[in-house]
Amino acid sequence: MCLAVPGRVLDIEERDGTRMATVDFGGVVKEVCLEYLPDLRVGEYAIVHVGFALQRLDEESARQTLELFAELGMLQEEFGDAWEMAAAEAGVDPVTEARLAEMSAAEVSAEEVRDR
């Protein structure tokens, strides 16, 4: 699902003629285009959808919405690692799988050294 999520502007810069901001979405930081809200300032909140700031929002409304999204697990769904979420849905622990892959690679390397 694609949500419109409130975020707080941390920094603003112009990149290749486009006004861009670093935005904090309750701990997740992303780059956002400010072309639809050219007067948005550092410290203000905006509703962001697919990387574009669409509407200014007051701080209290933003905080309430972020808290609700976090409580419902919607921030993880929106911003979480897609591979990690797919692994969790499949019942696979990505940390264990990564360690097993590393161990297998180390075993292959040891065998290559012995064979030389």
C-alpha positions in Angstrom: 0.0 0.0 0.0 1.2 3.5 -0.8 0.5 6.0 2.0 0.7 9.8 2.2 2.8 10.2 5.3 3.6 13.3 7.3 7.2 14.2 7.7 9.4 17.0 9.2 11.7 18.9 6.9 15.3 18.6 8.3 17.2 20.3 5.4 16.5 21.9 2.1 18.8 22.2 -1.0 18.5 22.7 -4.7 19.7 19.8 -6.9 19.8 20.2 -10.7 17.3 23.0 -10.5 14.8 21.1 -8.3 14.1 22.0 -4.6 14.7 18.9 -2.5 14.5 18.2 1.2 15.7 15.7 3.7 12.5 14.7 5.6 12.1 12.7 8.8 9.2 10.3 9.0 9.2 9.3 12.6 12.8 8.1 12.5 13.0 7.1 8.8 14.8 9.8 6.7 14.1 10.1 3.0 14.7 12.6 0.2 11.6 14.5 -0.9 10.8 16.9 -3.8 9.4 20.3 -2.7 8.3 21.5 -6.1 4.6 21.5 -5.1 5.3 23.4 -1.9 8.1 25.8 -2.9 7.7 27.9 0.3 8.0 25.0 2.8 10.8 25.6 5.4 13.1 23.6 7.6 11.2 22.5 10.7 7.8 22.5 9.0 5.7 19.4 8.4 4.2 18.2 5.1 2.2 15.3 3.8 4.4 13.3 1.4 3.3 10.8 -1.2 5.6 8.9 -3.6 8.5 11.3 -2.8 6.6 14.6 -3.3 5.6 17.0 -0.5 1.9 17.7 -1.3 0.4 19.7 1.6 1.7 21.6 4.7 0.6 20.1 8.0 0.7 21.4 11.6 3.0 19.7 14.0 0.4 18.2 16.3 -1.6 16.6 13.4 1.7 15.2 12.0 2.7 13.7 15.4 -0.7 12.2 15.9 -0.7 10.6 12.5 2.8 9.3 12.8 2.0 7.7 16.2 -1.1 6.1 14.7 0.8 4.8 11.7 3.6 3.4 14.0 1.0 1.8 16.3 -0.6 0.1 13.3 2.7 -1.0 11.8 2.1 1.1 8.7 5.4 2.9 8.8 7.3 -0.4 8.6 5.0 -1.5 5.8 5.7 1.8 3.9 9.4 2.3 4.6 10.6 -1.2 5.7 13.1 -3.3 3.7 11.1 -5.2 1.1 13.4 -8.2 1.2 13.3 -8.4 5.0 9.5 -8.2 5.0 9.2 -10.9 2.3 11.5 -13.1 4.2 9.5 -12.6 7.4 6.3 -13.5 5.5 8.0 -16.6 4.2 9.0 -17.6 7.8 12.7 -17.1 7.1 15.0 -15.2 9.4 17.2 -13.0 7.2 20.0 -12.7 9.8 20.3 -16.5 10.1 20.2 -16.9 6.3 22.9 -14.3 5.8 25.1 -16.0 8.4 24.6 -19.4 6.7 25.4 -17.9 3.4 28.6 -16.4 4.8 29.5 -19.7 6.4 28.9 -21.5 3.1 31.1 -19.0 1.2 33.9 -19.5 3.8 33.6 -23.3 3.4 33.9 -23.0 -0.3 36.9 -20.7 0.0 38.6 -23.2 2.4 37.9 -26.1 -0.1 39.4 -24.0 -2.9 42.6 -23.4 -0.9 42.9 -27.1 -0.1 42.4 -28.1 -3.8 45.2 -25.9 -5.0 
